[in-house]
Every structure is written in structure tokens, then in C-alpha cells.
Amino acid sequence: MKLIMASLVLVGAVNSAWATEASYQCADGSAVRAAFSTPGSAGSVRLTFRKGRSVVLPQALSADGGRYADNAMEFWIKGNTARMTRAGATTECKTR
């Protein structure tokens, strides 16, 4: 849990449901805004892409960093970087 909180060092408070936000620019040209809930058994991230499309991913087990995933997508953060996998393609992202 401490490691997940440490990886969310950027950015400020949003509201009680979404505790922290960060914006990422990805190597494939995509941009995503991540709103993280408080970490824990019901933790999640809401990813918002250009044109307003958003996806909520539940927190998943991770030995290192914060990992959020469902059957179609994975968003894995560590420090100021993230790896996003969707539709079988993976891209590296960095906070802006």
C-alpha cells in the first residue's frame, strides 16, 4: 500500500471518491488523464481520453507499482511513468 501511495506523488486532491489525478502523455501519441481512488480492496482508476471517452479499471494485484486492469485493458503505474495496454498494443506513458 505504501508503494502505491508513493507512486501517486503528483497532483492534487479531487474529491473523496477520486483522491488523486495525473495527466500522462504516451509514446503512441495518446494522452490520458488518470483519476485514482483511494488504494485498497475497492481501489480503481478512471482513465479519460481525448474526446471525453472514459474507462474505469479496478485495482489489481501488483508486486511493484500500482496496477489497474480488466479483461480488455491494463494501466500500470510506477513513479511518474505508466504502461498502458489496450487492444493488444502496449505504450509507455509519462506524466506531464
N, C-alpha and C positions, 0 to 999 in steps of 0.2 A: 504494500500500500504506500509506503514512503517513497518508493521508486516511482510509482505512478504520479504522485503529487509533485515530486521533483521534476518530472518531465513536463509538467504543466506550468512552468515558471512564467511564461509570457502571459501578458494580458490581464484583463481585469474582471471584476465580478459582473455577472449578467443578471441573474435573479436566483431565487432559491432552487429552482428546478435545473437550471443550467448555470453551473458555478464558474466556469472559465471558458474563454473564447480565444481562438488563434486563427490567423489567416495564413494560408500556405500557397506558394507558387510551385507548380510541379514541372518537371523536366519535359513532359509531353505537351506543355503549353496550357494545361488546365489550371484553374485557380479554385480553391475551396476554402470555405470558412467553416471551422470546426467549433461547435459549442459542446463542451464536456459537462456532463452531470457530475455530481459528487461521486468519486470512486467507491466501489463496493459491489455487493452481490447483484444489485439492480442498476449498476452504472451503465451509461450509454454515451454515445456521441451523436450529435445531429450535424451532418455534413450538408452544407448548402453550396451549390454550384452556380455558375453563371446562369442567367435566365431564371433564377429562383428555384430550380429543382432541388429538393432536399431528400435525404435518406437518414433514417435513424438506425444505428447499429448498436447492438448490445455489447457490453464489455465481455471479453473472452480471456481465458487463462493465458498468461504470458510469464516467462521466466525473466524477461528483460524488457522494460518499457511498458507502454500501455497499448493493449491490443483490443480492437473492436471488430467484430465480424459477424456475418450471417452467411447463408449458403451462396450468395451472389457477390459479396464484396468483403474486402478486408482493409482496415486502416490501422496501421501500426506505428506508434509514435515513440521516439526516444530523443530527449533533449529538444533541439529546435529542428529536427528532421522527422519525416514520416515516409512510410512506404504505403502506397495505395494500389490495391489490386482490384480491378473490376473488368468484367467480360474477358477474363483470362490474360489481361495485359497489366503489367506492373510498372509503376513510375515512382521516382523519388521526388519528394517534395521538401521544401524548406520554408520556415516561417518568414513572413515579410515584415 
